[in-house]
């Protein structure tokens, strides 16, 4: 799972990767990590030999309100990355949002901090039915990520269900 949030100063998006196991709750997964941590005396060997600690090189595609028609590629080659992007508070409308995994080109889930989810929801709800700023693939990906993350406790129910509010205005409908 890719986790994304704004930096404290609003000048970058902080991205990190974390194992995502859809069949267990976050609490159970943390218990499994703790058990794996206690299973070896050498931390480096433990991480190297345990799939729970694997890190992947992830191609991150991003679009934002500042350039919604242009996708930019970054490579997450470690457990975290800072993507330079200025959050424009003065024009908080269209310029305040961003979306990772543009066109659902990667095989990963994205979980945003609550403020980012709210920015995306606000944009979707306020967009005209025939003028969505995100493609049908991006909108479907957001729904899929939100509902999957909600199902196992990584996202609160209200946020996930709020995301569905724009569906009545969607042309063509997502099928």
Beta strands, then each sheet from edge to edge (+ up, - down):
strand 1: 2-6
strand 2: 12-17
strand 3: 58-64
strand 4: 67-76
strand 5: 80-84
strand 6: 98-100
strand 7: 110-112
sheet 1: 5+ 2- 1+ 7+
sheet 2: 4+ 3- 6+
end
